[in-house]
């Protein structure tokens, strides 16, 4: 039986076309509240739509919504490979 190795990384380092599970959101209460209002919170699954050459904003799909996050925001969200 093969063992699956999960990797934890910031959302800003995630690869387009892949799905990840949100582990934690770092930052102040205002930031966390904003993320929750957009449906971004621990245990949710996100799919990386694109990352614009991986230097600019990151487009993600979470549930039925598409959201674009700045690189600094994405850096505060820790995800795990599925």
MODELLER restraints for C-alpha pairs under 7 A, 6 or more apart:
rsr = mdl.restraints
at = mdl.atoms
rsr.add(forms.Gaussian(group=physical.xy_distance, feature=features.Distance(at['CA:6:A'], at['CA:80:A']), mean=6.31, stdev=0.5))
rsr.add(forms.Gaussian(group=physical.xy_distance, feature=features.Distance(at['CA:6:A'], at['CA:81:A']), mean=5.36, stdev=0.5))
rsr.add(forms.Gaussian(group=physical.xy_distance, feature=features.Distance(at['CA:6:A'], at['CA:82:A']), mean=6.79, stdev=0.5))
rsr.add(forms.Gaussian(group=physical.xy_distance, feature=features.Distance(at['CA:7:A'], at['CA:80:A']), mean=5.44, stdev=0.5))
rsr.add(forms.Gaussian(group=physical.xy_distance, feature=features.Distance(at['CA:7:A'], at['CA:81:A']), mean=5.43, stdev=0.5))
rsr.add(forms.Gaussian(group=physical.xy_distance, feature=features.Distance(at['CA:8:A'], at['CA:78:A']), mean=6.70, stdev=0.5))
rsr.add(forms.Gaussian(group=physical.xy_distance, feature=features.Distance(at['CA:8:A'], at['CA:79:A']), mean=5.61, stdev=0.5))
rsr.add(forms.Gaussian(group=physical.xy_distance, feature=features.Distance(at['CA:8:A'], at['CA:80:A']), mean=4.39, stdev=0.5))
rsr.add(forms.Gaussian(group=physical.xy_distance, feature=features.Distance(at['CA:8:A'], at['CA:81:A']), mean=6.69, stdev=0.5))
rsr.add(forms.Gaussian(group=physical.xy_distance, feature=features.Distance(at['CA:9:A'], at['CA:78:A']), mean=5.59, stdev=0.5))
rsr.add(forms.Gaussian(group=physical.xy_distance, feature=features.Distance(at['CA:9:A'], at['CA:79:A']), mean=5.56, stdev=0.5))
rsr.add(forms.Gaussian(group=physical.xy_distance, feature=features.Distance(at['CA:9:A'], at['CA:80:A']), mean=6.39, stdev=0.5))
rsr.add(forms.Gaussian(group=physical.xy_distance, feature=features.Distance(at['CA:10:A'], at['CA:74:A']), mean=6.78, stdev=0.5))
rsr.add(forms.Gaussian(group=physical.xy_distance, feature=features.Distance(at['CA:10:A'], at['CA:75:A']), mean=5.25, stdev=0.5))
rsr.add(forms.Gaussian(group=physical.xy_distance, feature=features.Distance(at['CA:10:A'], at['CA:76:A']), mean=6.75, stdev=0.5))
rsr.add(forms.Gaussian(group=physical.xy_distance, feature=features.Distance(at['CA:10:A'], at['CA:77:A']), mean=5.61, stdev=0.5))
rsr.add(forms.Gaussian(group=physical.xy_distance, feature=features.Distance(at['CA:10:A'], at['CA:78:A']), mean=4.47, stdev=0.5))
rsr.add(forms.Gaussian(group=physical.xy_distance, feature=features.Distance(at['CA:10:A'], at['CA:79:A']), mean=5.96, stdev=0.5))
rsr.add(forms.Gaussian(group=physical.xy_distance, feature=features.Distance(at['CA:11:A'], at['CA:74:A']), mean=5.05, stdev=0.5))
rsr.add(forms.Gaussian(group=physical.xy_distance, feature=features.Distance(at['CA:11:A'], at['CA:75:A']), mean=5.94, stdev=0.5))
rsr.add(forms.Gaussian(group=physical.xy_distance, feature=features.Distance(at['CA:11:A'], at['CA:77:A']), mean=5.57, stdev=0.5))
rsr.add(forms.Gaussian(group=physical.xy_distance, feature=features.Distance(at['CA:11:A'], at['CA:78:A']), mean=5.89, stdev=0.5))
rsr.add(forms.Gaussian(group=physical.xy_distance, feature=features.Distance(at['CA:11:A'], at['CA:79:A']), mean=5.92, stdev=0.5))
rsr.add(forms.Gaussian(group=physical.xy_distance, feature=features.Distance(at['CA:12:A'], at['CA:71:A']), mean=5.93, stdev=0.5))
rsr.add(forms.Gaussian(group=physical.xy_distance, feature=features.Distance(at['CA:12:A'], at['CA:74:A']), mean=4.87, stdev=0.5))
rsr.add(forms.Gaussian(group=physical.xy_distance, feature=features.Distance(at['CA:12:A'], at['CA:75:A']), mean=5.14, stdev=0.5))
rsr.add(forms.Gaussian(group=physical.xy_distance, feature=features.Distance(at['CA:15:A'], at['CA:48:A']), mean=6.64, stdev=0.5))
rsr.add(forms.Gaussian(group=physical.xy_distance, feature=features.Distance(at['CA:16:A'], at['CA:48:A']), mean=4.76, stdev=0.5))
rsr.add(forms.Gaussian(group=physical.xy_distance, feature=features.Distance(at['CA:16:A'], at['CA:49:A']), mean=5.57, stdev=0.5))
rsr.add(forms.Gaussian(group=physical.xy_distance, feature=features.Distance(at['CA:16:A'], at['CA:50:A']), mean=5.02, stdev=0.5))
rsr.add(forms.Gaussian(group=physical.xy_distance, feature=features.Distance(at['CA:16:A'], at['CA:51:A']), mean=6.59, stdev=0.5))
rsr.add(forms.Gaussian(group=physical.xy_distance, feature=features.Distance(at['CA:17:A'], at['CA:47:A']), mean=6.64, stdev=0.5))
rsr.add(forms.Gaussian(group=physical.xy_distance, feature=features.Distance(at['CA:17:A'], at['CA:48:A']), mean=5.45, stdev=0.5))
rsr.add(forms.Gaussian(group=physical.xy_distance, feature=features.Distance(at['CA:17:A'], at['CA:49:A']), mean=5.90, stdev=0.5))
rsr.add(forms.Gaussian(group=physical.xy_distance, feature=features.Distance(at['CA:18:A'], at['CA:47:A']), mean=5.70, stdev=0.5))
rsr.add(forms.Gaussian(group=physical.xy_distance, feature=features.Distance(at['CA:18:A'], at['CA:48:A']), mean=5.74, stdev=0.5))
rsr.add(forms.Gaussian(group=physical.xy_distance, feature=features.Distance(at['CA:19:A'], at['CA:45:A']), mean=6.69, stdev=0.5))
rsr.add(forms.Gaussian(group=physical.xy_distance, feature=features.Distance(at['CA:19:A'], at['CA:46:A']), mean=5.55, stdev=0.5))
rsr.add(forms.Gaussian(group=physical.xy_distance, feature=features.Distance(at['CA:19:A'], at['CA:47:A']), mean=4.24, stdev=0.5))
rsr.add(forms.Gaussian(group=physical.xy_distance, feature=features.Distance(at['CA:19:A'], at['CA:48:A']), mean=6.40, stdev=0.5))
rsr.add(forms.Gaussian(group=physical.xy_distance, feature=features.Distance(at['CA:19:A'], at['CA:81:A']), mean=7.00, stdev=0.5))
rsr.add(forms.Gaussian(group=physical.xy_distance, feature=features.Distance(at['CA:19:A'], at['CA:82:A']), mean=6.61, stdev=0.5))
rsr.add(forms.Gaussian(group=physical.xy_distance, feature=features.Distance(at['CA:20:A'], at['CA:45:A']), mean=5.57, stdev=0.5))
rsr.add(forms.Gaussian(group=physical.xy_distance, feature=features.Distance(at['CA:20:A'], at['CA:46:A']), mean=5.39, stdev=0.5))
rsr.add(forms.Gaussian(group=physical.xy_distance, feature=features.Distance(at['CA:20:A'], at['CA:47:A']), mean=6.39, stdev=0.5))
rsr.add(forms.Gaussian(group=physical.xy_distance, feature=features.Distance(at['CA:20:A'], at['CA:79:A']), mean=5.90, stdev=0.5))
rsr.add(forms.Gaussian(group=physical.xy_distance, feature=features.Distance(at['CA:20:A'], at['CA:80:A']), mean=5.45, stdev=0.5))
rsr.add(forms.Gaussian(group=physical.xy_distance, feature=features.Distance(at['CA:20:A'], at['CA:81:A']), mean=4.92, stdev=0.5))
rsr.add(forms.Gaussian(group=physical.xy_distance, feature=features.Distance(at['CA:20:A'], at['CA:82:A']), mean=5.56, stdev=0.5))
rsr.add(forms.Gaussian(group=physical.xy_distance, feature=features.Distance(at['CA:21:A'], at['CA:43:A']), mean=5.94, stdev=0.5))
rsr.add(forms.Gaussian(group=physical.xy_distance, feature=features.Distance(at['CA:21:A'], at['CA:44:A']), mean=5.76, stdev=0.5))
rsr.add(forms.Gaussian(group=physical.xy_distance, feature=features.Distance(at['CA:21:A'], at['CA:45:A']), mean=4.45, stdev=0.5))
rsr.add(forms.Gaussian(group=physical.xy_distance, feature=features.Distance(at['CA:21:A'], at['CA:46:A']), mean=6.33, stdev=0.5))
rsr.add(forms.Gaussian(group=physical.xy_distance, feature=features.Distance(at['CA:21:A'], at['CA:79:A']), mean=5.37, stdev=0.5))
rsr.add(forms.Gaussian(group=physical.xy_distance, feature=features.Distance(at['CA:21:A'], at['CA:80:A']), mean=5.21, stdev=0.5))
rsr.add(forms.Gaussian(group=physical.xy_distance, feature=features.Distance(at['CA:21:A'], at['CA:81:A']), mean=6.56, stdev=0.5))
rsr.add(forms.Gaussian(group=physical.xy_distance, feature=features.Distance(at['CA:21:A'], at['CA:82:A']), mean=6.54, stdev=0.5))
rsr.add(forms.Gaussian(group=physical.xy_distance, feature=features.Distance(at['CA:22:A'], at['CA:41:A']), mean=6.57, stdev=0.5))
rsr.add(forms.Gaussian(group=physical.xy_distance, feature=features.Distance(at['CA:22:A'], at['CA:42:A']), mean=4.76, stdev=0.5))
rsr.add(forms.Gaussian(group=physical.xy_distance, feature=features.Distance(at['CA:22:A'], at['CA:43:A']), mean=5.34, stdev=0.5))
rsr.add(forms.Gaussian(group=physical.xy_distance, feature=features.Distance(at['CA:22:A'], at['CA:44:A']), mean=5.59, stdev=0.5))
rsr.add(forms.Gaussian(group=physical.xy_distance, feature=features.Distance(at['CA:22:A'], at['CA:45:A']), mean=6.23, stdev=0.5))
rsr.add(forms.Gaussian(group=physical.xy_distance, feature=features.Distance(at['CA:22:A'], at['CA:78:A']), mean=6.13, stdev=0.5))
rsr.add(forms.Gaussian(group=physical.xy_distance, feature=features.Distance(at['CA:22:A'], at['CA:79:A']), mean=4.35, stdev=0.5))
rsr.add(forms.Gaussian(group=physical.xy_distance, feature=features.Distance(at['CA:22:A'], at['CA:80:A']), mean=6.47, stdev=0.5))
rsr.add(forms.Gaussian(group=physical.xy_distance, feature=features.Distance(at['CA:23:A'], at['CA:42:A']), mean=4.97, stdev=0.5))
rsr.add(forms.Gaussian(group=physical.xy_distance, feature=features.Distance(at['CA:23:A'], at['CA:43:A']), mean=6.20, stdev=0.5))
rsr.add(forms.Gaussian(group=physical.xy_distance, feature=features.Distance(at['CA:23:A'], at['CA:78:A']), mean=5.51, stdev=0.5))
rsr.add(forms.Gaussian(group=physical.xy_distance, feature=features.Distance(at['CA:23:A'], at['CA:79:A']), mean=5.14, stdev=0.5))
rsr.add(forms.Gaussian(group=physical.xy_distance, feature=features.Distance(at['CA:23:A'], at['CA:80:A']), mean=6.62, stdev=0.5))
rsr.add(forms.Gaussian(group=physical.xy_distance, feature=features.Distance(at['CA:24:A'], at['CA:42:A']), mean=5.41, stdev=0.5))
rsr.add(forms.Gaussian(group=physical.xy_distance, feature=features.Distance(at['CA:24:A'], at['CA:77:A']), mean=6.01, stdev=0.5))
rsr.add(forms.Gaussian(group=physical.xy_distance, feature=features.Distance(at['CA:24:A'], at['CA:78:A']), mean=5.29, stdev=0.5))
rsr.add(forms.Gaussian(group=physical.xy_distance, feature=features.Distance(at['CA:25:A'], at['CA:32:A']), mean=6.62, stdev=0.5))
rsr.add(forms.Gaussian(group=physical.xy_distance, feature=features.Distance(at['CA:25:A'], at['CA:76:A']), mean=5.87, stdev=0.5))
rsr.add(forms.Gaussian(group=physical.xy_distance, feature=features.Distance(at['CA:25:A'], at['CA:77:A']), mean=4.61, stdev=0.5))
rsr.add(forms.Gaussian(group=physical.xy_distance, feature=features.Distance(at['CA:25:A'], at['CA:78:A']), mean=6.33, stdev=0.5))
rsr.add(forms.Gaussian(group=physical.xy_distance, feature=features.Distance(at['CA:26:A'], at['CA:76:A']), mean=5.07, stdev=0.5))
rsr.add(forms.Gaussian(group=physical.xy_distance, feature=features.Distance(at['CA:26:A'], at['CA:77:A']), mean=6.33, stdev=0.5))
rsr.add(forms.Gaussian(group=physical.xy_distance, feature=features.Distance(at['CA:27:A'], at['CA:76:A']), mean=6.67, stdev=0.5))
rsr.add(forms.Gaussian(group=physical.xy_distance, feature=features.Distance(at['CA:35:A'], at['CA:41:A']), mean=6.71, stdev=0.5))
rsr.add(forms.Gaussian(group=physical.xy_distance, feature=features.Distance(at['CA:45:A'], at['CA:62:A']), mean=6.50, stdev=0.5))
rsr.add(forms.Gaussian(group=physical.xy_distance, feature=features.Distance(at['CA:46:A'], at['CA:60:A']), mean=6.38, stdev=0.5))
rsr.add(forms.Gaussian(group=physical.xy_distance, feature=features.Distance(at['CA:46:A'], at['CA:61:A']), mean=5.67, stdev=0.5))
rsr.add(forms.Gaussian(group=physical.xy_distance, feature=features.Distance(at['CA:46:A'], at['CA:62:A']), mean=4.82, stdev=0.5))
rsr.add(forms.Gaussian(group=physical.xy_distance, feature=features.Distance(at['CA:47:A'], at['CA:60:A']), mean=5.54, stdev=0.5))
rsr.add(forms.Gaussian(group=physical.xy_distance, feature=features.Distance(at['CA:47:A'], at['CA:61:A']), mean=5.07, stdev=0.5))
rsr.add(forms.Gaussian(group=physical.xy_distance, feature=features.Distance(at['CA:47:A'], at['CA:62:A']), mean=6.59, stdev=0.5))
rsr.add(forms.Gaussian(group=physical.xy_distance, feature=features.Distance(at['CA:48:A'], at['CA:59:A']), mean=6.31, stdev=0.5))
rsr.add(forms.Gaussian(group=physical.xy_distance, feature=features.Distance(at['CA:48:A'], at['CA:60:A']), mean=4.60, stdev=0.5))
rsr.add(forms.Gaussian(group=physical.xy_distance, feature=features.Distance(at['CA:48:A'], at['CA:61:A']), mean=6.47, stdev=0.5))
rsr.add(forms.Gaussian(group=physical.xy_distance, feature=features.Distance(at['CA:49:A'], at['CA:59:A']), mean=5.28, stdev=0.5))
rsr.add(forms.Gaussian(group=physical.xy_distance, feature=features.Distance(at['CA:49:A'], at['CA:60:A']), mean=5.10, stdev=0.5))
rsr.add(forms.Gaussian(group=physical.xy_distance, feature=features.Distance(at['CA:49:A'], at['CA:61:A']), mean=6.52, stdev=0.5))
rsr.add(forms.Gaussian(group=physical.xy_distance, feature=features.Distance(at['CA:50:A'], at['CA:58:A']), mean=6.06, stdev=0.5))
rsr.add(forms.Gaussian(group=physical.xy_distance, feature=features.Distance(at['CA:50:A'], at['CA:59:A']), mean=5.37, stdev=0.5))
rsr.add(forms.Gaussian(group=physical.xy_distance, feature=features.Distance(at['CA:51:A'], at['CA:57:A']), mean=6.03, stdev=0.5))
rsr.add(forms.Gaussian(group=physical.xy_distance, feature=features.Distance(at['CA:51:A'], at['CA:58:A']), mean=4.28, stdev=0.5))
rsr.add(forms.Gaussian(group=physical.xy_distance, feature=features.Distance(at['CA:51:A'], at['CA:59:A']), mean=6.13, stdev=0.5))
rsr.add(forms.Gaussian(group=physical.xy_distance, feature=features.Distance(at['CA:52:A'], at['CA:58:A']), mean=6.77, stdev=0.5))
rsr.add(forms.Gaussian(group=physical.xy_distance, feature=features.Distance(at['CA:56:A'], at['CA:70:A']), mean=6.91, stdev=0.5))
rsr.add(forms.Gaussian(group=physical.xy_distance, feature=features.Distance(at['CA:56:A'], at['CA:71:A']), mean=6.21, stdev=0.5))
rsr.add(forms.Gaussian(group=physical.xy_distance, feature=features.Distance(at['CA:57:A'], at['CA:68:A']), mean=6.36, stdev=0.5))
rsr.add(forms.Gaussian(group=physical.xy_distance, feature=features.Distance(at['CA:57:A'], at['CA:69:A']), mean=5.53, stdev=0.5))
rsr.add(forms.Gaussian(group=physical.xy_distance, feature=features.Distance(at['CA:57:A'], at['CA:70:A']), mean=4.49, stdev=0.5))
rsr.add(forms.Gaussian(group=physical.xy_distance, feature=features.Distance(at['CA:57:A'], at['CA:71:A']), mean=5.50, stdev=0.5))
rsr.add(forms.Gaussian(group=physical.xy_distance, feature=features.Distance(at['CA:58:A'], at['CA:68:A']), mean=5.49, stdev=0.5))
rsr.add(forms.Gaussian(group=physical.xy_distance, feature=features.Distance(at['CA:58:A'], at['CA:69:A']), mean=5.26, stdev=0.5))
rsr.add(forms.Gaussian(group=physical.xy_distance, feature=features.Distance(at['CA:58:A'], at['CA:70:A']), mean=6.33, stdev=0.5))
rsr.add(forms.Gaussian(group=physical.xy_distance, feature=features.Distance(at['CA:58:A'], at['CA:71:A']), mean=6.70, stdev=0.5))
rsr.add(forms.Gaussian(group=physical.xy_distance, feature=features.Distance(at['CA:59:A'], at['CA:66:A']), mean=6.93, stdev=0.5))
rsr.add(forms.Gaussian(group=physical.xy_distance, feature=features.Distance(at['CA:59:A'], at['CA:67:A']), mean=5.69, stdev=0.5))
rsr.add(forms.Gaussian(group=physical.xy_distance, feature=features.Distance(at['CA:59:A'], at['CA:68:A']), mean=4.28, stdev=0.5))
rsr.add(forms.Gaussian(group=physical.xy_distance, feature=features.Distance(at['CA:59:A'], at['CA:69:A']), mean=6.43, stdev=0.5))
rsr.add(forms.Gaussian(group=physical.xy_distance, feature=features.Distance(at['CA:60:A'], at['CA:66:A']), mean=5.66, stdev=0.5))
rsr.add(forms.Gaussian(group=physical.xy_distance, feature=features.Distance(at['CA:60:A'], at['CA:67:A']), mean=5.36, stdev=0.5))
rsr.add(forms.Gaussian(group=physical.xy_distance, feature=features.Distance(at['CA:60:A'], at['CA:68:A']), mean=6.25, stdev=0.5))
rsr.add(forms.Gaussian(group=physical.xy_distance, feature=features.Distance(at['CA:61:A'], at['CA:67:A']), mean=6.33, stdev=0.5))
